[in-house]
Amino acid sequence: MPYRLQYAPPADEVRRAMPRALRGAFDAGMALLAADPYGQGSTPVRADADRREAAASGVVVRYYVSATVATVTVVRAVHV
């Protein structure tokens, strides 16, 4: 079951500012991550299994997983 994706305002701002091609690749990578938020090469942050970092199409993201409501909340995104 894929998780629903949502973006905190700072992460959404970064996503909207991406060039179109990067945003398309990023969205595809995030869809994969939403299908398996504990996999996809992600790592826990500060020993908290639900607080994670991963890379999606070259963009580093930090996100929280809420298993009870099946939601992945992206709180930070960084691309160069």
C-alpha positions in Angstrom: 0.0 0.0 0.0 1.6 3.3 -1.0 1.7 6.1 1.5 0.2 9.5 0.8 2.8 12.2 0.2 2.5 15.7 1.6 5.0 18.5 1.7 5.7 21.0 4.4 5.7 24.5 3.1 9.6 24.8 2.9 9.9 21.5 1.0 7.0 22.4 -1.3 8.6 25.7 -2.1 11.9 23.9 -3.1 9.9 21.4 -5.2 8.0 24.2 -7.1 11.2 26.0 -7.8 12.8 23.0 -9.5 13.3 23.0 -13.2 10.5 21.1 -14.9 12.6 18.1 -15.9 14.1 17.7 -12.4 10.6 18.1 -10.8 9.3 15.3 -13.0 12.1 13.0 -12.1 11.8 14.0 -8.4 8.1 13.3 -8.4 8.7 9.9 -9.9 11.4 9.1 -7.3 9.1 10.3 -4.5 6.3 8.0 -5.8 8.7 5.1 -5.4 9.6 6.3 -1.9 6.0 6.6 -1.0 5.5 2.9 -2.0 8.3 1.9 0.4 9.2 4.7 2.8 11.4 2.5 5.0 13.4 1.2 2.0 14.6 2.9 -1.2 18.1 3.5 0.4 16.6 5.7 3.2 18.3 5.9 6.5 16.8 6.8 9.9 17.7 10.1 11.5 18.9 10.2 15.1 17.9 6.5 15.7 14.2 7.3 15.0 12.9 4.8 12.5 10.1 7.1 11.4 12.3 10.1 10.8 14.3 9.5 7.6 16.6 10.8 4.9 16.9 9.6 1.3 17.7 10.8 -2.1 15.1 11.0 -4.8 16.5 11.7 -8.3 19.5 13.4 -6.8 17.5 15.5 -4.4 18.1 14.9 -0.7 14.9 14.8 1.3 14.2 14.5 5.0 10.8 13.1 5.8 8.6 11.6 8.5 6.6 8.5 8.2 3.2 8.2 9.9 2.2 4.5 9.7 -1.1 5.1 11.5 -2.4 7.4 8.8 -0.2 6.1 5.9 1.4 9.5 5.2 4.9 10.5 4.3 5.6 14.2 5.1 8.5 15.7 3.4 9.9 18.5 5.6 13.1 19.4 3.8 14.4 19.0 0.2 17.8 20.1 -1.1 19.0 20.1 -4.7 21.9 21.9 -6.4 
